[in-house]
């Protein structure tokens, strides 16, 4: 890495930043990309590097977890599988 790529740009010394910004959110709009998100519950999980090295996609993780769930003994309080 060169020194130029690691240097952060410096703001001119004569520009002062205010202590606080008063942001006006009255003109905020809903997220226009929200309808592109998958419907239902999406949960993010962080895998440890050694585990992540085994799986190449979220589909492969889900496939493995579903097979592990099927192999588990059923409990009386478990709802019927949906999917």
C-alpha positions as CSV (number, residue, x, y, z in Angstrom):
1,X,0.0,0.0,0.0
2,X,1.3,3.4,-0.8
3,X,1.4,6.3,1.6
4,X,-1.1,8.2,-0.6
5,X,-3.8,5.5,-0.3
6,X,-3.6,5.5,3.5
7,X,-3.7,9.2,4.0
8,X,-7.1,10.7,4.9
9,X,-8.0,13.9,3.2
10,X,-7.8,16.8,5.5
11,X,-10.3,19.6,5.7
12,X,-9.0,23.1,5.5
13,X,-8.2,24.5,9.0
14,X,-10.4,27.6,8.5
15,X,-13.7,25.5,8.2
16,X,-15.4,24.9,11.5
17,X,-18.0,22.3,12.0
18,X,-21.1,23.1,14.1
19,X,-21.4,21.3,17.4
20,X,-24.9,20.1,16.5
21,X,-26.9,19.8,13.3
22,X,-30.6,20.5,13.2
23,X,-31.8,18.0,10.6
24,X,-35.3,18.4,9.2
25,X,-36.9,15.0,8.6
26,X,-40.3,16.5,7.7
27,X,-39.6,15.9,4.0
28,X,-38.4,12.3,4.5
29,X,-39.9,9.7,2.2
30,X,-40.5,5.9,2.7
31,X,-37.8,3.6,1.4
32,X,-38.5,3.2,-2.3
33,X,-36.6,-0.1,-2.3
34,X,-38.4,-1.7,0.5
35,X,-40.8,-3.7,-1.7
36,X,-37.7,-5.4,-3.2
37,X,-36.9,-7.1,0.1
38,X,-38.1,-10.7,0.6
39,X,-41.4,-11.0,2.4
40,X,-41.4,-12.6,5.8
41,X,-38.8,-12.7,8.5
42,X,-35.2,-12.2,7.5
43,X,-32.5,-12.7,10.1
44,X,-28.9,-12.0,9.7
45,X,-26.4,-14.4,11.3
46,X,-22.6,-14.0,11.5
47,X,-20.7,-17.2,11.0
48,X,-17.3,-17.8,12.4
49,X,-14.6,-17.9,9.7
50,X,-14.0,-21.7,10.0
51,X,-17.8,-22.3,9.5
52,X,-18.2,-19.8,6.7
53,X,-15.4,-21.5,4.8
54,X,-17.6,-24.6,4.5
55,X,-20.6,-22.9,3.0
56,X,-20.6,-21.0,-0.2
57,X,-24.1,-19.4,0.0
58,X,-27.0,-18.7,2.3
59,X,-28.9,-21.4,0.5
60,X,-26.3,-24.1,1.4
61,X,-26.5,-23.0,5.1
62,X,-30.3,-23.1,5.1
63,X,-30.2,-26.5,3.4
64,X,-27.9,-27.9,6.0
65,X,-29.8,-26.4,8.9
66,X,-33.1,-27.8,7.6
67,X,-31.5,-31.3,7.3
68,X,-30.2,-31.0,10.9
69,X,-33.7,-29.9,12.1
70,X,-35.3,-32.9,10.4
71,X,-32.8,-35.2,12.1
72,X,-33.6,-33.8,15.5
73,X,-36.1,-35.8,17.7
74,X,-39.5,-34.0,17.6
75,X,-40.7,-32.4,20.8
76,X,-44.3,-32.3,21.8
77,X,-44.3,-28.5,21.9
78,X,-42.8,-28.1,18.4
79,X,-45.2,-26.9,15.8
80,X,-45.6,-28.8,12.5
81,X,-42.9,-27.9,10.0
82,X,-44.0,-25.3,7.5
83,X,-42.1,-25.4,4.3
